Amino acid sequence: LMIRRPPRSTPLYSSAASDVYKRQQALYAKKATIEISGGRFVEALESAKKTVEAQPLWFRGYVLLSEAMLGLDQTKKTETRETVRASLERALFLQPNLSRDAAFRELCAEIGPAE
């Protein structure tokens, strides 16, 4: 059984489809940012997940996901910190210059060192 890739002329590879995903990612990211700043962390978590789904190779989605998870879990459970740490590591992998960002460093400091 051979699995074939669709030809590049299909809508999956068209620039119009790419534009739709970029617009979705931007809208969900803006929505998550507004929800985080408003303290609506449940909604922010859903928006951040949709941001990652729309564009899994965009670092900002993982940062938003981490911020929403930390806001949602005020008790800082170990499993939450590990999930947040994994999201931040993924963001840093996708955007290495992110380590220079003060807000990113503060977010990393908030979860503390690895156990």
FIVEX-666108 format. One record per residue (C-alpha): residue number from 1; chain; x, y, z. Coordinates in Angstrom, 3 decimals, always signed. Example, Ala and Ser with C-alpha at 12.3 -4.5 7.8 and 13.67 -1.06 7.14 Angstrom:
2
<atom><num>1</num><chaine>A</chaine><u>+12.300</u><v>-4.500</v><w>+7.800</w></atom>
<atom><num>2</num><chaine>A</chaine><u>+13.670</u><v>-1.060</v><w>+7.140</w></atom>
end
This chain:
115
<atom><num>1</num><chaine>A</chaine><u>+0.000</u><v>+0.000</v><w>+0.000</w></atom>
<atom><num>2</num><chaine>A</chaine><u>+1.504</u><v>+3.312</v><w>-1.065</w></atom>
<atom><num>3</num><chaine>A</chaine><u>+0.395</u><v>+6.603</v><w>+0.322</w></atom>
<atom><num>4</num><chaine>A</chaine><u>+0.755</u><v>+9.410</v><w>-2.148</w></atom>
<atom><num>5</num><chaine>A</chaine><u>+0.996</u><v>+13.062</v><w>-1.472</w></atom>
<atom><num>6</num><chaine>A</chaine><u>-1.554</u><v>+15.228</v><w>-3.202</w></atom>
<atom><num>7</num><chaine>A</chaine><u>-0.193</u><v>+17.222</v><w>-6.120</w></atom>
<atom><num>8</num><chaine>A</chaine><u>+0.895</u><v>+20.757</v><w>-5.306</w></atom>
<atom><num>9</num><chaine>A</chaine><u>-1.964</u><v>+22.124</v><w>-7.366</w></atom>
<atom><num>10</num><chaine>A</chaine><u>-4.523</u><v>+20.983</v><w>-4.781</w></atom>
<atom><num>11</num><chaine>A</chaine><u>-6.013</u><v>+23.540</v><w>-2.381</w></atom>
<atom><num>12</num><chaine>A</chaine><u>-3.944</u><v>+22.072</v><w>+0.466</w></atom>
<atom><num>13</num><chaine>A</chaine><u>-0.812</u><v>+23.644</v><w>-1.012</w></atom>
<atom><num>14</num><chaine>A</chaine><u>-2.354</u><v>+26.759</v><w>-2.512</w></atom>
<atom><num>15</num><chaine>A</chaine><u>-1.440</u><v>+30.181</v><w>-1.241</w></atom>
<atom><num>16</num><chaine>A</chaine><u>-5.126</u><v>+30.862</v><w>-0.567</w></atom>
<atom><num>17</num><chaine>A</chaine><u>-5.265</u><v>+27.955</v><w>+1.892</w></atom>
<atom><num>18</num><chaine>A</chaine><u>-2.057</u><v>+29.166</v><w>+3.483</w></atom>
<atom><num>19</num><chaine>A</chaine><u>-3.523</u><v>+32.640</v><w>+3.884</w></atom>
<atom><num>20</num><chaine>A</chaine><u>-6.586</u><v>+31.211</v><w>+5.615</w></atom>
<atom><num>21</num><chaine>A</chaine><u>-4.423</u><v>+29.388</v><w>+8.156</w></atom>
<atom><num>22</num><chaine>A</chaine><u>-2.353</u><v>+32.509</v><w>+8.777</w></atom>
<atom><num>23</num><chaine>A</chaine><u>-5.495</u><v>+34.564</v><w>+9.378</w></atom>
<atom><num>24</num><chaine>A</chaine><u>-6.877</u><v>+31.901</v><w>+11.703</w></atom>
<atom><num>25</num><chaine>A</chaine><u>-3.656</u><v>+31.736</v><w>+13.663</w></atom>
<atom><num>26</num><chaine>A</chaine><u>-3.528</u><v>+35.515</v><w>+14.033</w></atom>
<atom><num>27</num><chaine>A</chaine><u>-7.169</u><v>+35.773</v><w>+15.098</w></atom>
<atom><num>28</num><chaine>A</chaine><u>-6.917</u><v>+32.993</v><w>+17.666</w></atom>
<atom><num>29</num><chaine>A</chaine><u>-3.660</u><v>+34.441</v><w>+18.998</w></atom>
<atom><num>30</num><chaine>A</chaine><u>-5.205</u><v>+37.902</v><w>+19.419</w></atom>
<atom><num>31</num><chaine>A</chaine><u>-8.255</u><v>+36.367</v><w>+21.054</w></atom>
<atom><num>32</num><chaine>A</chaine><u>-6.088</u><v>+34.365</v><w>+23.479</w></atom>
<atom><num>33</num><chaine>A</chaine><u>-4.022</u><v>+37.451</v><w>+24.331</w></atom>
<atom><num>34</num><chaine>A</chaine><u>-7.150</u><v>+39.460</v><w>+25.135</w></atom>
<atom><num>35</num><chaine>A</chaine><u>-8.610</u><v>+36.619</v><w>+27.195</w></atom>
<atom><num>36</num><chaine>A</chaine><u>-5.374</u><v>+36.196</v><w>+29.173</w></atom>
<atom><num>37</num><chaine>A</chaine><u>-5.189</u><v>+39.903</v><w>+29.934</w></atom>
<atom><num>38</num><chaine>A</chaine><u>-8.844</u><v>+39.786</v><w>+31.036</w></atom>
<atom><num>39</num><chaine>A</chaine><u>-8.256</u><v>+36.827</v><w>+33.352</w></atom>
<atom><num>40</num><chaine>A</chaine><u>-10.480</u><v>+34.484</v><w>+31.323</w></atom>
<atom><num>41</num><chaine>A</chaine><u>-8.024</u><v>+31.593</v><w>+31.341</w></atom>
<atom><num>42</num><chaine>A</chaine><u>-10.415</u><v>+28.782</v><w>+30.363</w></atom>
<atom><num>43</num><chaine>A</chaine><u>-11.342</u><v>+30.600</v><w>+27.157</w></atom>
<atom><num>44</num><chaine>A</chaine><u>-7.714</u><v>+31.625</v><w>+26.625</w></atom>
<atom><num>45</num><chaine>A</chaine><u>-6.603</u><v>+28.000</v><w>+26.854</w></atom>
<atom><num>46</num><chaine>A</chaine><u>-9.064</u><v>+26.991</v><w>+24.135</w></atom>
<atom><num>47</num><chaine>A</chaine><u>-7.985</u><v>+29.885</v><w>+21.894</w></atom>
<atom><num>48</num><chaine>A</chaine><u>-4.314</u><v>+29.061</v><w>+22.429</w></atom>
<atom><num>49</num><chaine>A</chaine><u>-4.946</u><v>+25.415</v><w>+21.534</w></atom>
<atom><num>50</num><chaine>A</chaine><u>-6.673</u><v>+26.537</v><w>+18.332</w></atom>
<atom><num>51</num><chaine>A</chaine><u>-3.692</u><v>+28.785</v><w>+17.581</w></atom>
<atom><num>52</num><chaine>A</chaine><u>-1.346</u><v>+25.800</v><w>+17.848</w></atom>
<atom><num>53</num><chaine>A</chaine><u>-3.680</u><v>+23.650</v><w>+15.752</w></atom>
<atom><num>54</num><chaine>A</chaine><u>-3.872</u><v>+26.298</v><w>+13.015</w></atom>
<atom><num>55</num><chaine>A</chaine><u>-0.084</u><v>+26.732</v><w>+12.897</w></atom>
<atom><num>56</num><chaine>A</chaine><u>+1.894</u><v>+24.161</v><w>+14.919</w></atom>
<atom><num>57</num><chaine>A</chaine><u>+5.244</u><v>+25.642</v><w>+13.868</w></atom>
<atom><num>58</num><chaine>A</chaine><u>+4.554</u><v>+29.138</v><w>+15.227</w></atom>
<atom><num>59</num><chaine>A</chaine><u>+6.246</u><v>+29.771</v><w>+18.571</w></atom>
<atom><num>60</num><chaine>A</chaine><u>+3.694</u><v>+32.304</v><w>+19.799</w></atom>
<atom><num>61</num><chaine>A</chaine><u>+0.974</u><v>+29.667</v><w>+20.083</w></atom>
<atom><num>62</num><chaine>A</chaine><u>+3.055</u><v>+27.698</v><w>+22.569</w></atom>
<atom><num>63</num><chaine>A</chaine><u>+3.820</u><v>+30.807</v><w>+24.619</w></atom>
<atom><num>64</num><chaine>A</chaine><u>+0.109</u><v>+31.662</v><w>+24.771</w></atom>
<atom><num>65</num><chaine>A</chaine><u>-0.674</u><v>+28.079</v><w>+25.730</w></atom>
<atom><num>66</num><chaine>A</chaine><u>+1.831</u><v>+28.314</v><w>+28.593</w></atom>
<atom><num>67</num><chaine>A</chaine><u>+0.463</u><v>+31.642</v><w>+29.829</w></atom>
<atom><num>68</num><chaine>A</chaine><u>-3.110</u><v>+30.337</v><w>+29.811</w></atom>
<atom><num>69</num><chaine>A</chaine><u>-2.156</u><v>+27.136</v><w>+31.631</w></atom>
<atom><num>70</num><chaine>A</chaine><u>-0.258</u><v>+29.026</v><w>+34.315</w></atom>
<atom><num>71</num><chaine>A</chaine><u>-3.138</u><v>+31.429</v><w>+34.794</w></atom>
<atom><num>72</num><chaine>A</chaine><u>-5.602</u><v>+28.574</v><w>+35.048</w></atom>
<atom><num>73</num><chaine>A</chaine><u>-3.573</u><v>+26.588</v><w>+37.570</w></atom>
<atom><num>74</num><chaine>A</chaine><u>-2.758</u><v>+29.007</v><w>+40.374</w></atom>
<atom><num>75</num><chaine>A</chaine><u>-1.573</u><v>+26.143</v><w>+42.591</w></atom>
<atom><num>76</num><chaine>A</chaine><u>+1.383</u><v>+25.436</v><w>+40.259</w></atom>
<atom><num>77</num><chaine>A</chaine><u>+0.995</u><v>+21.656</v><w>+40.284</w></atom>
<atom><num>78</num><chaine>A</chaine><u>+4.031</u><v>+19.693</v><w>+39.161</w></atom>
<atom><num>79</num><chaine>A</chaine><u>+2.291</u><v>+18.171</v><w>+36.122</w></atom>
<atom><num>80</num><chaine>A</chaine><u>+1.110</u><v>+21.606</v><w>+34.987</w></atom>
<atom><num>81</num><chaine>A</chaine><u>+4.603</u><v>+23.038</v><w>+35.345</w></atom>
<atom><num>82</num><chaine>A</chaine><u>+6.027</u><v>+20.182</v><w>+33.292</w></atom>
<atom><num>83</num><chaine>A</chaine><u>+3.441</u><v>+20.719</v><w>+30.548</w></atom>
<atom><num>84</num><chaine>A</chaine><u>+4.136</u><v>+24.456</v><w>+30.548</w></atom>
<atom><num>85</num><chaine>A</chaine><u>+7.877</u><v>+23.803</v><w>+30.503</w></atom>
<atom><num>86</num><chaine>A</chaine><u>+7.446</u><v>+21.517</v><w>+27.459</w></atom>
<atom><num>87</num><chaine>A</chaine><u>+5.433</u><v>+24.200</v><w>+25.653</w></atom>
<atom><num>88</num><chaine>A</chaine><u>+8.056</u><v>+26.838</v><w>+26.390</w></atom>
<atom><num>89</num><chaine>A</chaine><u>+10.846</u><v>+24.527</v><w>+25.228</w></atom>
<atom><num>90</num><chaine>A</chaine><u>+8.945</u><v>+23.968</v><w>+21.983</w></atom>
<atom><num>91</num><chaine>A</chaine><u>+8.544</u><v>+27.739</v><w>+21.530</w></atom>
<atom><num>92</num><chaine>A</chaine><u>+12.259</u><v>+28.249</v><w>+22.143</w></atom>
<atom><num>93</num><chaine>A</chaine><u>+13.111</u><v>+25.494</v><w>+19.673</w></atom>
<atom><num>94</num><chaine>A</chaine><u>+10.974</u><v>+27.186</v><w>+17.012</w></atom>
<atom><num>95</num><chaine>A</chaine><u>+12.286</u><v>+30.699</v><w>+17.796</w></atom>
<atom><num>96</num><chaine>A</chaine><u>+15.769</u><v>+30.591</v><w>+19.407</w></atom>
<atom><num>97</num><chaine>A</chaine><u>+15.971</u><v>+34.390</v><w>+19.777</w></atom>
<atom><num>98</num><chaine>A</chaine><u>+13.028</u><v>+34.194</v><w>+22.147</w></atom>
<atom><num>99</num><chaine>A</chaine><u>+15.494</u><v>+33.631</v><w>+24.996</w></atom>
<atom><num>100</num><chaine>A</chaine><u>+16.389</u><v>+37.333</v><w>+24.760</w></atom>
<atom><num>101</num><chaine>A</chaine><u>+12.801</u><v>+38.429</v><w>+25.397</w></atom>
<atom><num>102</num><chaine>A</chaine><u>+12.261</u><v>+39.696</v><w>+28.954</w></atom>
<atom><num>103</num><chaine>A</chaine><u>+8.625</u><v>+38.534</v><w>+29.097</w></atom>
<atom><num>104</num><chaine>A</chaine><u>+9.647</u><v>+35.045</v><w>+27.992</w></atom>
<atom><num>105</num><chaine>A</chaine><u>+12.346</u><v>+34.903</v><w>+30.678</w></atom>
<atom><num>106</num><chaine>A</chaine><u>+9.822</u><v>+36.016</v><w>+33.313</w></atom>
<atom><num>107</num><chaine>A</chaine><u>+7.464</u><v>+33.263</v><w>+32.208</w></atom>
<atom><num>108</num><chaine>A</chaine><u>+10.281</u><v>+30.721</v><w>+32.493</w></atom>
<atom><num>109</num><chaine>A</chaine><u>+11.200</u><v>+32.021</v><w>+35.944</w></atom>
<atom><num>110</num><chaine>A</chaine><u>+7.567</u><v>+31.667</v><w>+37.030</w></atom>
<atom><num>111</num><chaine>A</chaine><u>+7.580</u><v>+27.908</v><w>+36.465</w></atom>
<atom><num>112</num><chaine>A</chaine><u>+10.892</u><v>+27.482</v><w>+38.237</w></atom>
<atom><num>113</num><chaine>A</chaine><u>+13.769</u><v>+25.074</v><w>+37.577</w></atom>
<atom><num>114</num><chaine>A</chaine><u>+13.247</u><v>+21.539</v><w>+36.300</w></atom>
<atom><num>115</num><chaine>A</chaine><u>+12.882</u><v>+18.912</v><w>+38.998</w></atom>
end
